[in-house]
Amino acid sequence: MAAPNIEFFSGAQGVQAERIKFVTKFSSPAGIDPLERLRAEIAPGAIHDSKERCDAPKCQSETRVAVQDDLYDWIMNGDGESEQPRKIKWVTGPAGSGKTAIMGSLSERCVEGGVLVATFFFSSWSIGRRRKTAFVTTIAHQLAQHHSDLREEISRAIIANPDIFDKNLHVQMRVLVLGPLHEIGRRQGVSDLRGAIVVDGVDECEAEQYQDTTATGLRSKSPPLRTNGEDQLEILQVLQMASSDPSFPFRILIASRPERVFREFFDPETNPTPFARKLDLHKDYNADDDITLFFEVQFSRIRRRYNLPDSWASSKTIRALVEKASGQFIYAATVIRFLNTDHREPPEALLASVLNLESTWKATSNPLEQLDMLYTHILESSPDLPLSVWWIRSIDMLRHSPSFERDRFTASNINMLLQTDPESSEAEHLLGPLHSLIRIPSPSDQATAQYELYHKSLLDFLEDPNRCGKLNIPWKEVKWFIWDRFNRACARGSDTRFSYPESFLALLAHLPQSLSLFSESPPPTPAGADWWVSLAIEHKQDLCVYETHISLPCDL
């Protein structure tokens, strides 16, 4: 359709204008601002300064300065390449080496320097940040805020491609990012765009699973399960595609653990793309000085808070702790949280208990041994160590169920499900001593807030039988534990004298399908089954999935 001719000031006389500015606002065919459509598809919590990351780790002042200086210099000047710019740099290091803290602090420094373009901080504990779905849209949203011409071109792209949010990441990158950059380059020639895109924690990205929505019940089939590595590789390939485009002016920092998918992708012998020199936090930098400074500052604060003498936590003590840390900031941070947690024992006794932890092996090849002993020591402060581990593993599994909405994961709902008696204080009894490992909402916030682990390395420890020994619980047994608690909750629900809040009822209605509980577990008790069927019908669940387990007719 040809565009209509538009006349301005038709028939007017004596009109004078020194400067006229025309502003064009694009709208999609449905009348919705295309940038509002884009915003609805992003993961706002993944942006560096989001409210979800208000407690995210940052580098303590005057620590990790050399690392940040080197990365900032690369953003501004590159590696000194004269011909083909190397636009991607991999920052790696083992668990607990401070990658996320460095990326967060560097992002803030880039904001101050006016060179931060976009960020995405993956996290296995966040609904929106643990999968690839909103990755490109979140980057494009920030690009639209970065430059007015990009904002206009991204709006045009969404209008021209109304189904773009249903496409894969490669198509989204071409349409929402590279296409607008091409248009700006075509109109303006040399672009003044520059800066950094920071992507952290890609190793925490979990696989997006897809289901066949054309079939229902027992006849439904799903594609083969994707692995986390496949989705992580897809993200790397999308960024590689973007960086290889001549119109792409930004530098990309990717931070992750040195897992195999990343080692192979950045291996120059297998990938011909010229990447910038890898930065290995463990090999390229000695973190001991920074960890020493961290302990000195934190111990000074504890001395003031508890009116302790200057001799407490001497330089000899700090040296011993730095040696135990073995370059891992997570060890130092966990020690300080342990000392700051509200315990019955004073800080002097708590610090002595950490210093007196001794290895059970004379020689070990486990570089995380000191951290493992610290985790074990803190977990043993729970009055029921095995049950507290069941809770931690169950909380993790519940929050990772694929189809849950975030508001169902509240601490109060999880307590109601896992406690033997929903009206007891079992949760506080078990988890109260573990505040240095788990962020536990205050009683007044538990109806809306969630449990969160301070660091994924705790789960790594509990999931590895070679590290945690008897504390390891196989994944299937965790499922059975949740199933047993679900069964008890249904039995209580069938008691007319007992009532649950609506948010917990919604959790119970969706829980079996979300965790595939019925596929490997015995059926619920008859009373509990009848009650749950009524609940599921009320919440419009697909009961055919469970017909072989609880004898449901598929025409319900």
C-alpha positions, 0 to 999 in steps of 0.5 A: 500500500502506498503511503498517503501524501501529507501536507503541512500548513496547507493554504496558510499564509504568512507562516514563519518557522525557524526550526521544525521538528517532526516526531514519528511514533510507531505503533503495531497493527494492534495499536500497541507500542512495539517497544512495549511489546518488546519490554513484555518479553524481557527478563528485567531481573537480568539487568545489572542494576535490577531490583532483583540483583539488589543483594548481588555480590560486588567487589569490595572497594580496592579489591580486584582492581587489576582485573577490572582495569584490564577488562575496562582497558580491553573494552576501550582499546581492545587487544591492540589488533590493527585489522580484524577487531576481536570483539568477544572476551571470555572471563573464566574461573572456578566456582567462588572465584568472584566472576559475578562480583567482578562483572557487576562492579565492572558494569557499574564502572562502565556506566560511569564511563558511559560505555555500558550498552547492555547486560544479562546476568544469568542465575539458576535461582531466577525464573527469568534469568535461568533460561535463554528465552529472554536473552536477545530481547533483553539485550535489544531492549537495552540497545533501544534505550542506548541510542535514539536511532536504534530505538526507532529502527528496533520499533520498525523491525518489530512492526515488520516482524510481528511474530519475532518473539516466537522465533529462535535466538538467531532470528531474533538477533538478526532482526532486533539487533543486527538489522537495526545496526545495518540500517543505521550504518547504511544511513550514517556511514561510520557509526559512533556506537561503541561500548560493552555488552556484559553477559555473566553466568552463562554456565547457569543457563538451563535448557528450555524444554519444548512440548508438543501442544497438538496432542493431549493425554497419554498420546502426547509426545515431546521432542528429545530433552535438550541439555543445558550445554546445548542451550549454552552453546546456542547463546555463544553461537548467537553472540559469535554471529553478532560479533562477526557482523561488520556492522556490530560495533560493541565488545562482548564480555562472557563470564562463566565457569570453565565447563567443557562447552565453553572450553571447546567453543573458545579453543582456537584449534576448533573454532576459527573465530578470532577471540580476544585473549582469555582471562583466567581469574585462577591462573592470571591473577593472585587473589590472595592480596584481595582476599586479605584486604577483604578479611581485614575490612570485614574483621574491623567491622566485626570488632567495632560491632562487638567491641572486640580487642584489636588483637582479635583476628590477628594478621596470623589468623588472616594469613591462615584463612587466606591460605584456606581460601585458596583463591576462592572469594566464596570461602571468605564471604561464607566465613564472614556471613557465618560470623555475622549470623545471629548465633548463640556463640560469640564471634571469637568461638565461631572463628576458632571453630573455623580455624580448627577445621581439619582435613580428614585426608592427609593428602587430597586432590580436591581444590575445594576441600576447605570450602567443603569442610566449611559447608559441612561445619555450618550444616552441622549447626542445624539440629537435624542435619539430614532433614535440613539437607532434604529441605535444601535439595527440595527447595532447589528442585521446587524452584526449578520446576519448569512450569511454575510461576514465581509467586508460587515459590514463596517461603510460606508455601514451601514451609507449608508443603515440607513441614510435617505439621504445617502450623509448626515452626519446623522451618525455623528450627531446621534452617534458622542456624543456616542463615550464612548459606541461605537467604531466609525471608523475615516472618513478615515477608515469607508470604511474598518472598522466596528462599535463595542460596547465596551461592550455587557452589553449595548445591555443587557440594551437596550433589557430588557424593565424592565431596559431601559423602553421606549428605548426598541425596540422589535426585530421585529420592528428593522427588520421593521426599517431595511426593511424600510431603505432597501426599500428606498435604492432600490428606490434610486438605481432605479434612474439612476442619483444615483449610489452605490459603489460595496460593498454596492450593494453586501450588498443590494443583500444579505440583504433580505435573510440574515435577512429573511426580506421578510418573515415578511415585505411588498413587496418593491415598484415596481421600487425598486423591479425591480431594486433589482431583477436585482441586485440579479440576478447579484449577483446570489441570490436564488430568489425563496425564495421571489416568494410569496412576489414579484411574481417572477418566480422560473425559473429565 
